[in-house]
C-alpha cells in the first residue's frame, strides 16, 4: 500500500527573516512591506505591511512548503524613498 508515500509532502518549514535598516534616520522609516511570493512579471504585491502608524517590525516568521520561493522586502521612508531586496529560498 502507498498510503504513507505522501506523508511528508505537506511538510512546512518555519523561516524567520530580519531586515536590517542601516539608515542613520531609522525613525523616518514609514513602512516595511513583505511579498512572500514575488514574481517579476507581476511586480511587488505586499502580503504583509508594517507601518509606523502601527508598529514597524523588522523580524517576521512564515511557514513555507518544500520548493523554491522568491521573497521580496521593501522599505520606504516618510519622504517616499524606497529600497527593495530579494531572497531566493530553496527548501529541498
MARPA-592736 format. One record per atom (N, C-alpha, C): x, y, z; atom name; residue in one letter; residue number from 0. Coordinates in pm, whole numbers. Example, Ala and Ser with C-alpha at 12.3 -4.5 7.8 and 13.67 -1.06 7.14 Angstrom:
2
1319/-569/780/N/A/0
1230/-450/780/CA/A/0
1320/-330/780/C/A/0
1285/-225/708/N/S/1
1367/-106/714/CA/S/1
1290/3/787/C/S/1
This chain:
92
84/-119/0/N/X/0
0/0/0/CA/X/0
88/125/0/C/X/0
45/228/-70/N/X/1
118/354/-78/CA/X/1
54/464/4/C/X/1
-20/426/106/N/X/2
-91/524/187/CA/X/2
2/631/245/C/X/2
121/594/286/N/X/3
212/687/352/CA/X/3
312/752/257/C/X/3
301/728/128/N/X/4
400/779/35/CA/X/4
402/932/29/C/X/4
291/996/57/N/X/5
285/1142/54/CA/X/5
279/1202/194/C/X/5
317/1123/291/N/X/6
304/1165/430/CA/X/6
376/1297/458/C/X/6
494/1316/402/N/X/7
571/1438/429/CA/X/7
558/1543/321/C/X/7
471/1523/223/N/X/8
461/1618/111/CA/X/8
405/1753/155/C/X/8
333/1757/265/N/X/9
277/1882/315/CA/X/9
362/1944/426/C/X/9
483/1894/440/N/X/10
571/1943/545/CA/X/10
600/2090/525/C/X/10
594/2167/634/N/X/11
620/2311/629/CA/X/11
747/2341/708/C/X/11
815/2446/666/N/X/12
936/2490/732/CA/X/12
913/2632/783/C/X/12
936/2655/911/N/X/13
921/2790/968/CA/X/13
1053/2865/948/C/X/13
1046/2974/876/N/X/14
1164/3055/845/CA/X/14
1143/3194/904/C/X/14
1247/3247/966/N/X/15
1240/3382/1022/CA/X/15
1332/3473/941/C/X/15
1279/3589/903/N/X/16
1353/3689/827/CA/X/16
1371/3813/913/C/X/16
1484/3879/895/N/X/17
1510/4003/968/CA/X/17
1565/4107/870/C/X/17
1506/4225/871/N/X/18
1552/4336/789/CA/X/18
1642/4423/875/C/X/18
1761/4453/825/N/X/19
1850/4546/893/CA/X/19
1846/4677/817/C/X/19
1800/4780/883/N/X/20
1791/4913/822/CA/X/20
1911/4992/868/C/X/20
2002/5018/775/N/X/21
2128/5084/810/CA/X/21
2125/5234/784/C/X/21
2008/5289/782/N/X/22
1992/5433/760/CA/X/22
2013/5506/892/C/X/22
2077/5621/885/N/X/23
2102/5700/1006/CA/X/23
1971/5740/1072/C/X/23
1872/5777/991/N/X/24
1745/5825/1047/CA/X/24
1639/5717/1037/C/X/24
1657/5609/1112/N/X/25
1561/5499/1106/CA/X/25
1423/5543/1153/C/X/25
1414/5651/1229/N/X/26
1284/5698/1274/CA/X/26
1199/5750/1157/C/X/26
1262/5771/1041/N/X/27
1187/5818/924/CA/X/27
1128/5703/843/C/X/27
1157/5579/880/N/X/28
1101/5464/809/CA/X/28
950/5465/830/C/X/28
877/5463/718/N/X/29
731/5472/726/CA/X/29
664/5336/711/C/X/29
728/5246/635/N/X/30
662/5119/608/CA/X/30
765/5012/573/C/X/30
736/4889/615/N/X/31
812/4770/575/CA/X/31
710/4674/514/C/X/31
733/4636/388/N/X/32
640/4551/314/CA/X/32
707/4419/277/C/X/32
635/4309/288/N/X/33
687/4177/254/CA/X/33
602/4116/144/C/X/33
666/4060/42/N/X/34
600/3984/-64/CA/X/34
663/3845/-62/C/X/34
589/3746/-11/N/X/35
643/3611/7/CA/X/35
629/3523/-116/C/X/35
574/3576/-223/N/X/36
559/3501/-348/CA/X/36
593/3594/-464/C/X/36
708/3661/-454/N/X/37
745/3762/-553/CA/X/37
759/3701/-692/C/X/37
700/3768/-788/N/X/38
706/3728/-928/CA/X/38
740/3852/-1010/C/X/38
852/3847/-1082/N/X/39
896/3963/-1159/CA/X/39
791/4010/-1259/C/X/39
715/3917/-1314/N/X/40
613/3953/-1413/CA/X/40
496/4029/-1352/C/X/40
463/3996/-1228/N/X/41
350/4061/-1160/CA/X/41
393/4181/-1076/C/X/41
522/4195/-1053/N/X/42
571/4304/-969/CA/X/42
552/4276/-822/C/X/42
580/4374/-741/N/X/43
573/4361/-596/CA/X/43
428/4367/-550/C/X/43
384/4266/-477/N/X/44
249/4260/-420/CA/X/44
263/4226/-272/C/X/44
242/4325/-187/N/X/45
266/4306/-44/CA/X/45
168/4206/17/C/X/45
224/4109/90/N/X/46
145/4015/169/CA/X/46
131/4064/312/C/X/46
235/4132/361/N/X/47
238/4182/498/CA/X/47
288/4325/494/C/X/47
223/4411/571/N/X/48
254/4554/571/CA/X/48
266/4601/716/C/X/48
384/4650/753/N/X/49
403/4710/885/CA/X/49
425/4858/865/C/X/49
336/4940/917/N/X/50
352/5084/901/CA/X/50
384/5148/1035/C/X/50
438/5270/1028/N/X/51
476/5338/1152/CA/X/51
353/5377/1233/C/X/51
236/5380/1169/N/X/52
113/5411/1241/CA/X/52
78/5299/1338/C/X/52
124/5179/1305/N/X/53
104/5064/1394/CA/X/53
236/5046/1468/C/X/53
312/4948/1425/N/X/54
443/4924/1486/CA/X/54
531/4861/1379/C/X/54
638/4929/1342/N/X/55
729/4875/1242/CA/X/55
799/4753/1303/C/X/55
785/4639/1237/N/X/56
855/4519/1280/CA/X/56
956/4483/1173/C/X/56
1078/4456/1214/N/X/57
1182/4421/1119/CA/X/57
1208/4271/1116/C/X/57
1139/4195/1199/N/X/58
1153/4050/1201/CA/X/58
1016/3988/1180/C/X/58
1012/3886/1095/N/X/59
885/3818/1067/CA/X/59
914/3670/1044/C/X/59
820/3585/1083/N/X/60
831/3441/1060/CA/X/60
718/3397/969/C/X/60
746/3300/885/N/X/61
646/3249/792/CA/X/61
677/3103/763/C/X/61
574/3024/738/N/X/62
593/2884/703/CA/X/62
591/2868/552/C/X/62
681/2784/502/N/X/63
692/2757/360/CA/X/63
692/2607/336/C/X/63
633/2566/225/N/X/64
638/2427/182/CA/X/64
770/2405/109/C/X/64
801/2279/82/N/X/65
921/2247/4/CA/X/65
912/2316/-132/C/X/65
1028/2350/-186/N/X/66
1033/2413/-318/CA/X/66
1117/2538/-315/C/X/66
1108/2616/-421/N/X/67
1183/2741/-432/CA/X/67
1085/2856/-418/C/X/67
1122/2950/-334/N/X/68
1037/3066/-306/CA/X/68
1119/3193/-325/C/X/68
1063/3291/-393/N/X/69
1130/3420/-408/CA/X/69
1057/3519/-318/C/X/69
1131/3578/-227/N/X/70
1075/3671/-129/CA/X/70
1133/3809/-156/C/X/70
1048/3910/-146/N/X/71
1094/4048/-162/CA/X/71
1052/4127/-39/C/X/71
1138/4219/2/N/X/72
1104/4309/111/CA/X/72
1132/4451/64/C/X/72
1038/4540/92/N/X/73
1051/4679/51/CA/X/73
1038/4767/175/C/X/73
1126/4864/186/N/X/74
1123/4961/295/CA/X/74
1110/5099/233/C/X/74
1020/5179/287/N/X/75
1002/5316/237/CA/X/75
1003/5412/355/C/X/75
1054/5533/328/N/X/76
1057/5633/435/CA/X/76
950/5739/413/C/X/76
942/5833/506/N/X/77
839/5937/502/CA/X/77
853/6027/379/C/X/77
971/6033/320/N/X/78
994/6119/203/CA/X/78
963/6046/72/C/X/78
922/5919/80/N/X/79
889/5843/-40/CA/X/79
1005/5767/-99/C/X/79
1123/5776/-38/N/X/80
1236/5697/-85/CA/X/80
1215/5552/-45/C/X/80
1248/5460/-134/N/X/81
1228/5319/-101/CA/X/81
1343/5235/-152/C/X/81
1359/5121/-87/N/X/82
1460/5023/-126/CA/X/82
1392/4887/-125/C/X/82
1437/4799/-213/N/X/83
1381/4665/-220/CA/X/83
1497/4565/-226/C/X/83
1478/4451/-163/N/X/84
1578/4345/-167/CA/X/84
1506/4213/-188/C/X/84
1578/4114/-241/N/X/85
1519/3985/-276/CA/X/85
1599/3871/-213/C/X/85
1526/3766/-180/N/X/86
1586/3644/-128/CA/X/86
1525/3528/-206/C/X/86
1608/3436/-253/N/X/87
1557/3313/-312/CA/X/87
1583/3202/-211/C/X/87
1476/3140/-168/N/X/88
1480/3038/-65/CA/X/88
1456/2901/-127/C/X/88
1551/2809/-110/N/X/89
1539/2672/-164/CA/X/89
1519/2576/-47/C/X/89
1406/2509/-45/N/X/90
1377/2409/58/CA/X/90
1362/2272/-9/C/X/90
1458/2182/15/N/X/91
1455/2050/-53/CA/X/91
1343/1961/-3/C/X/91
